[in-house]
Amino acid sequence: MFSMLEDNVVNNLFIFSFALQPGRFHVAILYCQIRFQTIKTYTMRKLKLQMQMTIDGFVAGPEGQLDWMTFDMDEKLLQLINEITDSSGTILMGRKMTEGFINYWEGIVNNQPDSPEFSFAQKMVNIPKIVFSKTIKTVAGKNTTVENGDLVTAVNKLKQQDGKDIVVYGGATFVSSLIRHHLIDELNLFLNPTAIGDGLKIFSERTPFTLTGSKAYTCGIVVNQFKPLNK
């Protein structure tokens, strides 16, 4: 992928090539190719959503209930979850889900060294986490900071930083805001084989997406991967 600077080099070469003699044109092409080797290609970090969902489109019950989720996941699905996690260098969260998230994973790391989730819990504790909130300034939790600034500005600034991609798990209101502002670059929706009839959703308006992958797992979950149509 050409950077903006590389595009300028190509455009200038095209514009002025007609004024060059044939031999010099070849020299200009060679020079351009050498220059490309020294220019760093700039790629923004992606913001990826990983979220559980019912087959009727809810991400939680009316009061935030998650008792409909399939917790007995098979090895291949756990492998996918680890792949998404390992490709991420930052976790974003909304304020409402933060306390439960931190207490759960830090509780395993601190008190349950024999838990089958211990290794993954260490990742959840060690990866830097950013909590978006307008009401709190600090939050208890290792490697956790609070962001009180404008959502769009803060997320785009994070995307421009070096490092691995960014992942978001929820909650529903926070994710809905990210989608509404076109900030999510990849959606990984874990479709559970359960309908609950009512609950919390993450889509508040018509939004087109492109399906980039879909796979069914033996535990009953189907993971559908989408990207926004405008990305």
N, C-alpha and C positions, 0 to 999 in steps of 0.2 A: 504494500500500500504506500503510495507516494505521500510525503508530507506536503504541507502548503508551500514550503520553500522549494521542494523538488518540482512541484507543479509550475512555479514561477520560472525555474530553470528551463523546463520543457517549453513553456510558452515563449520565453525569450529566444530560445534556440529556433523555434518554428518561425517566429516573426522575422528574425534577422538572417535566416539561412539563405534566403533568396539573394542577399547581397554578398554572399560568400562564394568564392570560387569552389569548384567541386572538391579539389584536394583539401582545401581548408574546412569544408563542411564535414569531411570525415574526421578531421582533427577535432572539430567542435564536438562531434558526437562522442569521440573517445574521451574528451575532457569532461563532458557531461556524465558519462558512465563512471569515471573516476570520482567525480564529485559526489555521485549518489552513494558511493561506498563510505563516504565520510559523514554523511548526513544521517542523524538518528531519526528513525521513524517514530512518530508519536502516536500512541494508542491509549485511549482513556480506559480506566478500569470500568468493568461492567457492574451494575447493580442487579443481583439475581434474587428472585423471590423463591423461597421454598416454603410451601404451605399445605397443610392438610385441608381437605374439602370433602363434603358429602356429595352424593350423586345428584342432589337437588340444589347444589351450588352454595351451601352455607359453610362457613369456616368455624363456626361455634354455635352453640345453642343460644336462645334468647338472653340468658344470663351468663353467657360465656362458657357453657358446659362443653366438655370435650370427651364425655363418656362414650361417644359414638365412634371414636377413633380405633383403628386396628393397631394394637400395640405389639402383637406377635408377628413381627416382620421377618421375612426370610433373608437368607444371607446375601443374595444378590441385591435386594433392595437396600440392605444396610451398607453394602459396598457403594451403591450410588450415593447414599447420604454422606458417606465418608469422602467420596470424590468431590462432591459439592463443597463440603467443609474444607478439605485440604486445598482447594483452589481459591479459598477466600482468606483475606488478611484482616478483614474488619466485619463486625456484626452490627447491624443497625436494629434498634428496637424502639417501640413506643413505650411511653411511661407505664401504661396499665399492665403490660405483661412482664415488666422488668423484675419486680420483686419475686414472683413465682419462678421465673427463669433462673435468677441468680441463686435463690435458696435451694432449688432442686439440684443444680449441677454442682454447686459448691458443697452441698450436703453430702453428695456422693464422694467427691474428692477428699473431703475432710473426715468422713465417718465410715465409708464403705469401700475400703481398698479391694475387697474381694468381689465387688459387684461386676457383672458382665458389662456394665456401662462405664466402668471406671476410666478406661482409655479414652473413650469419647468425651466423658465429662471433663477430663483434663484439657482437651481441645477447647471445649466451651468456656472453661475458666481462663485459659491462657490467651485466647484470641482477644484483641482489643475490641471493646464494645462501646458503642455510642448510643446514649438514650436521648431521644428527642422529646423535649417537654417545654411548656410555657410556664409551668407552675413550680418546678423544683430546680434547685441549683446543684445539688450533689445527691449521690445515691451510693449506698453501701454495696460493695462488690469489687472483687479484684479485676484490675484492668478495665475499669468501667468509668466513663466520663459522661457528662451531661452537655447537650447542645441546646441552647436557648434561642439561637438565631433563626433567621428565615430558612425554611425547609429547602426550597429550591437552591438558594445560594450555597447553603452548607453542603448539600449532597453533591452538587456539581463541583465544589471545591475538593471534596473527598475523591471524586472520580478522577480529578486531574493529578492526584498524587501518585507517586510511584508505588508499586507493590502489587499484590494479588488482588483479585476481584473483591467485591463487597456483597454480603449476603444479608437478607432480611427475612425474619420468621413471623413477624406480626407486631402488635395485634391488628385486629380488623380495621379499626379506625385509622391507624397509622398507615397501614398498607393501602387503604383506600385513598388516602391523601397522596401517597407516592404515585399511584396509578393515575389519579386525576391530573397530576402535574407532569405526566409522561416521563417519570424519572426511572422507572424500572425497565431494564434492557432484556431481561430473560425471566420468564415465569415457569417454575416447576411446580405444577399442581398435583398433589398426591390425592387421587380420587378414591375415597373409601367406599366400600360396598354397602352403604347405609344411607337412608333418607330420613331426615328428621322433621320435615314439614315447615319449620320456622326457625329463625335464628339470625345470626350476623353475616353480612355479605361484604365483599371487598369491592364490588363493582356498583357504581352509583349512576352510571350513564352508559350509553352505547359506545363501545370501544372496539375497534377492529384489531385482530391479531392474526398471525401466521403460525400454523402448527408446524413445529420443526422436529418433533419426535413424540412417540407414544409407545409405551411398553407395559404389558400386564405382568404382574408378579404372582407367584404361587400363593402368597398370603391373601390375595384378593384385591390388592391395591393396584390401580392403573396410574402410572405417572405420565401426564401430558405436559410436554414442553412447548411453550409459545414464545414468540417475540412480537413486540408491537409492530404493526404494519408500517409505521412511519420511521422505524429504526433502520 
